[in-house]
């Protein structure tokens, strides 16, 4: 079965999360991704979090379907290799600080002259323009500037991290969207490429819903609200008899009536003031107290079973063990059984989105450092003697 991005060549010059995650998605749907890494150490992600035989198991998920080529981008010969790679590439992905590629003679003007059809995805903390462009930016900073960190956590307490590198991952997704739009533009406009400029803080800010419109009209600064969903009621996490929490979203008008009927509070269901969301928001504390009283008398399983019977959106809070054992994850191919290099079994995240006719696939394991260097360089016409000389000098 053909994949939608078959025949698309991607050169990945990014490190860690944002750029490489974008490349991972493109690779899963058929693109050839050539990942450039420093010769001695490789992408720092190889050493992040929990290691198996010296390599992060995260690497197995982030870099599947890619080819690894080692190049010391501080050396002129490596710059020549990049230019050769770009000559017939469709996409270049980089997430260096703005100006870095230009310093190496690999800026947009140079590469676009070599390949006018090139699409260049540039991910950075603050974007390629503006007064902050030269500042270093990581996902956590983007989450803070984009507005997410202020909303995370309990009122009156230190804002918390959302748990994963959300700023980087959101930037990767916006980058993929931009690349696909640019590919469509190239297809319809005579083969012209373009730059896709993605900023970490903007990717987060794009998800902030009504944050700025509410501020501009009402002067309201939205504040953290813990587990509730401010302005939409009732939606919250409710403690059960066994100390676990049920997430209950009873915020639709008809859903709210069914929920009140289920917990035996028809007085709240029939109250005209609570028939619609705006009224319920004004009385959310009273409604939450009623739901909490009901859940506190029952185990989580009892609560969820009862809410399922009443067709009320609800669920539990999943940890990794819950996810690994969940039949729905398994039925949807979201838990892929694979192996690490030494044969150790590993479960990797499945592929999204799910295309009916041309679904993504895993065709190769994450590469060892420099696994494809000789193969790729030979394909560029760089002979074995030159490669050995470069290897001795640390170019590759």
Secondary structure, DSSP 8 states (H G I E B T S, - for coil): ---TTTT-EEEE---SSHHHHHHHHHHHTT-EEEEEE-TTT--GGGGSSSEETTEEHHHHHHTTTEEEEE--TTSHHHHHHHHHHHHT-SEEEE-S-TTHHHHTT-SHHHHHHH-TT-EEEEEESS-SSSTTTTS---HHHHHHHTTHHHHSS-TTS-----SS-HHHHHHHHHHHHHHHHHHHHHHHTTT--EEEEEEHHHHHHTT-TTHHHHHHHH-------TTS-TTSSSEEEEE-TTS-EEEEE--SHHHHHHHHHHTT-HHHHH-GGGSSHHHHHHTHHHHHHHHHHHHHTS-HHHHHHHHHHTT--EEE---HHHHHH-HHHHHTT-EEEEE-TTS-EEEEE--SS--SSS-----S----TTTTHHHHHHHTT--HHHHHHHHHHT--
